[in-house]
Amino acid sequence: MIKRWLQYLQKKMMIATFEWDLGIASSYGNAAGLYQYLLKENVYDELNKYVKAEDLKYFKFPENPKLKDFSPLLIYLREQSIYPIFFVDEFSYIKMLMDNSTINAAFLHTMRQCSIESKLASFIYAGTYDIKALIKDEKYGITGQLVNAVEEQISEIDRNSAEDLMRVMGEKLKFTDEAIEHIHNLSGDIPYFIQIICKNCGLYAVEKKRHTIGFPELEQIVQVLTREKKPDGISESLQPLPENTFQNNLYSPSDKKANALLSSIASFNRGVLVNPRGVSINEIQEQWAKCGIEAYRPLIADTITVLKEKKILVQDEDEDLPVYKISVDIFRRWWAVNHPDVTLEISSINS
């Protein structure tokens, strides 16, 4: 991709960037709304940044575009010496879009044709949780469309970079050493969760007129976010984290096996605020056996492998035996409160 960009730059092409959020696109519920959002609002209406108004008026773009209108739009950009790069966020929503027939395999075929074959644009797809499984699922017919895609898994950052993010407010909002270490554990050093925690600490600090957050204040904030405690008496600014904070990045509502495993691991540390212990596979197997799950041993082993690969679980050692923890501890605590019935979660596998 970099080589292609350089080739276009040598031809004095201008790079134009556009952002698509398939999560927002899916909310329209139909193809007409989706293409209005993707092509009209987020491409054509943005062209005035790159094309002079007197030139743009000669290009007739439909008010209600369809997928077939995308290629002519890209051809027009090439005629204007513009090379577009599309940053497609929340790509995992493509499963929902295809399941409800808002789009079909032609959508990605068009993207591939415009990038690989016609070299009219480049696409960077970003998403979470089940993208790898989605790409391999022949049901969606997209395996071949992404055969040339370069895969890159991005999750946690190094400790120093994580602490830089925690200190981004400078003197306006500081954390004690104990609070910083707690944020490391709560967030798994994933920027998304560091920002959520620090943002809510900022709301609390403004309300309480504080510039420093220590471990006790941080714990009060986290207990509200996870629903371990109500905000009454703690803060008027804080609200519990909604379910979509973790959905499709640490769990999927439809993945019953993974959710049962998360419930098993969380149940052994219910009420633990710091340093949760690792849970052995034997402990998990005992729970699943009591719920009457058939062939639970390979089922548990396979699910652990998948969640480790996605870095939702981390493996540790206890007396030379493997044990498992949930990588983002604020999620572990939130899950334990919001999905308290372990038996129900495990038994749902058979339903």
N, C-alpha and C positions, 0 to 999 in steps of 0.2 A: 504493500500500500504506500509506504514512504517513497519507494522508487517511482511509483506512478505520480505522486504529488510533485516530485522534483521534475519529472518530465513535463508536466503541465505548467509548472512555474517557469521552466525554460522557454515555454511558448507564451510567456507573459499572461498566464491565466490568473484570474483572481480567485482566491479561496473564499467560499461563502459557507457559513455554518447554519444549520437549522436543527431545532430540537423537536422531537416527537416523544410524547409520553403515552404509551399504550394503555396505561391505567386510566388516564383521562379519556382516551379514545374509546375505551370499552364502556365508559359510563353513558355514551350517547345511545347505545342499545340498538343501533341500526347502521347499515352501510352508508346511508346518506349523511348522517351526522358525523360518522367517522371520517369520511373523505372531506367533508366541509372543514373539520378540525385539522386534519393532516395536511391537505393540499391547499386549501383556500386560506385559512387563518395562519398556518405556520410555514407556508412557503410563498404563495403568490402575494399575500398581504405584506410580506417582509421584503419583497424585492426592491422596494424603494430605497433600501439601505445600499443596494449594489447597482441599481439601474437608474439612469436618469428618467425623470417623469415623461419627458417628450419621447423617449425611446419605448418606454413601457406601454404607452397608450396604443401602440400599434399591435401589441400582442393581446389577442382576445382570449381570455380565459373564462370558462363557464362559471356562472354564479353557484351552480350545484354540481361540482365536479364528481367524476367517477374514476375508478382505477385506470381506465384507458386514457385519461387525460394527463397522467403522470409523465409518461415518456415524452409527449410533445412539450411539456413544461421544461424538462431537462434538456431537450434539444435546443429550445430557445435560450437557455442559460449558456449552453456551449457556444451558440452563435454570438452571445454577448461576452465571450471569453471568461466565463465564470464556471468554476469547478465546485460543485456543492458537496459538502460532507454532512451526512445526517447522523445525529446522535439520538439513537432510539432507546429511550429509558423504559423500564418496567416491561422488558421483552417477554417475561413469563406470562403476561396477560394474553399473549397470542393464543394460548391454549383455550382460554375462555372465549376469545373472539371466534375461534374456529368451532368450538363446541356449540355456540349459539348461532352459528352460520352467518355471523356478521361478515366474515371474510372466509376465503378458502385457500387452497394451496397456491392459487394464482397470484395471491398477494406477494408471497415470498419469491415466487418465480419471477415476477416483475422486478423486484428488488435485485435479484441475482442477475437478470438479463441486463439491467441498467448499469450494474457495477462491473461484473466479470466480462460480459460479452460486448456491450456497447461502450463501456468505460465512460459513462456519462456522470457517474457519482460514486461516492464511497459511503458505506454504512457501518456504523459502530453500534452494535447491539449490547445493551447492558441490562442485566436482570438478576434475579436471585432464586435460590432454593432449588427449583426443579427443572431448570433449563436443560441440563445435560440429559436428564431422562426424557424430556420432551423431544429433544433433537433425535434421540435414538428410537422414539416410538413411531413405527411405520404407519400407525393409524392416522397421523396428521400429515403424512406425505411431504414433510419438510426436510427429511434427512439429506437428500441429494441437493437441496437448495442451499445448504450451508456447508457443503463439502469443502469449500475453499476458505471457510471462516477460520480465523486464528483465535484459539481459545485461551483465555487468561482468567484465572481465578483470583479474586481480590477479596481479602477479608481483613485480618488484623494488621496493624502497623507496629513498628518497633516501639519499645517503651519510651525512648527519648522523644520520638515524634508524637506519641500519645500525650506526653506531658506538655509538649509545646502547645498542643491543642487545648489542654486544660488551662494553660496560662495565657491564652490569647487575649483575655480582657485586661491583663497587666494588673495595675494597682486597684482597678475598679472591682475586681473579683479575684481573690486569692484563696487557695486551698492549703490547709496544713498538710504536713507530710503523711499523717495517718489518713486523711481524707483522700489524698492523691493515690495512695496504695489501694484504698477501698474502691476508687473509681476504676483503677486497673482491673480489679477482680470483677466488679459489677459489669463492666463493658466488654470484657474480653479484648480490650484494646482495639475495638472496632470503631472507627470514627463516628459512624451513625449513632451509636449508643453513647459514646462520650459526649457528643453534642446534645443529645436528649437530656442526659443527666445534668450537664453543665448549664443548659438553658433553664431548666427548672430550678437549679441552685441560684441562678441569676434572678429569677422571679421572686424567690424566697428572700434573697439578699436585699432586693429593692424594697420589698414590703417591710422587712424588719430593719431596714437602714443599716445593713452590715456590709463590710468589705471583705470579711474573711469567713470561710466556711470550714468548720472542723468536722471531725468524725461524727459527733453527736447530732449536729444539724443535718449533715448529709444523710444519716440514717433515718431521721424523721422525714426528710423529703422522699427518700426511697420507699419508706413504708406507706406513704400516701400514693406514690406512683404505682405500687404493686397491689394496692387495695388491702394491705395488711392492717392499715389503720385508716380511719376516715380523716379528711382534712380539718374537721371541726377542732378548734383549739390549737391546731398546728399552723395553718396558713389559709388565707382566703384566696391566694393566687394559684394554688396547686390543685390539679385534678388528676384522677387515676389515668394511667395510660390506656388508650383505646386498643382494641384487639388488633386493628390493622397496623399498629406499631411493629408487631412481630410477624404478622401474616405474610407469607410468601418470602420471608427472609430467614426465619428460623422454624417455621412450621407451615403446613398447608392443611386447612380444615378437612380436606378429602383424604388425607393420608392417614388412615386409621392405625396402621402398624406403627408408623413413626410416632404418632401422638400417644399411643399406648406405652411405647417405650419411654417417651419423655415423662409421662405420668409416673411410671414405675420408678425412674431415677429420682424424680422430684420428691416422691413420697417418702423416701428414706432420709431426706434432709428437711422435712417440713418443720418450719419454725426456726431453722438455722439461719443466722444472719451473715456470718462470715465463715470462711473455710469449710465449705460443705465436704463431706467425705466422699470418696469414690465408691461406687456401687458395683458389686461383682456380678458376673453373668449368672452365677448360681442363685443369687437373691432374686434376680429378675425372673429366672426360670420358675422358681417356686411360686411367685405371684401368678404367672401366666398358667401354670399347671392347675392352680386352685380355681381359676376361671374357666377351665375346661377348653383351653385353646389347643386344637389339634396340631401335631407336628411343631410344637412351639420352639424346640431347640434350633432347628435351621432357620425358622422365621426370625427369631431374636438375633441370631448370628448375622443373617443377611441385612437386617435393619440397622444393626450396629455398624456394619461395614459402610452402608450408604450414608448414615449420619456422620460418621467419622470423615468420610470423603468430602462431605459438605462442610466440615468443620463445625458442625452443630454440637457434636460430642468430642471430647478429648479423652485420650486413654492415659492412665497413670498406672503405677505399680504399688501393690500393698502386699508385703511379704511374698514378693516374687510372683504374685498373681495379678492379672490385668483387672483394673477397675475403671469405671467410666463416670465422667462428670459432664454436665451441660456447660458449654464454653462461655456463655454470656450469663452471669449469675443473676442479673436483674430479671432476665427472662425466666430463669429457674424459679425464682421467688414469685414472679407474676403468675406463672403457670400453676404453681402449687395452690394459689389462692383461687384462681379463676377456673381451674379444672380439678376440683378437690376430690371427685369420686374416681379413685383409681380403678376399682372393679368395673365401673361403667365404661371407662375408656378402654380397658382391656377386652371386656366382653363384646364391645362394638365390632371387634374384628370379625366375629362370627355372624354379624347381622348383614 
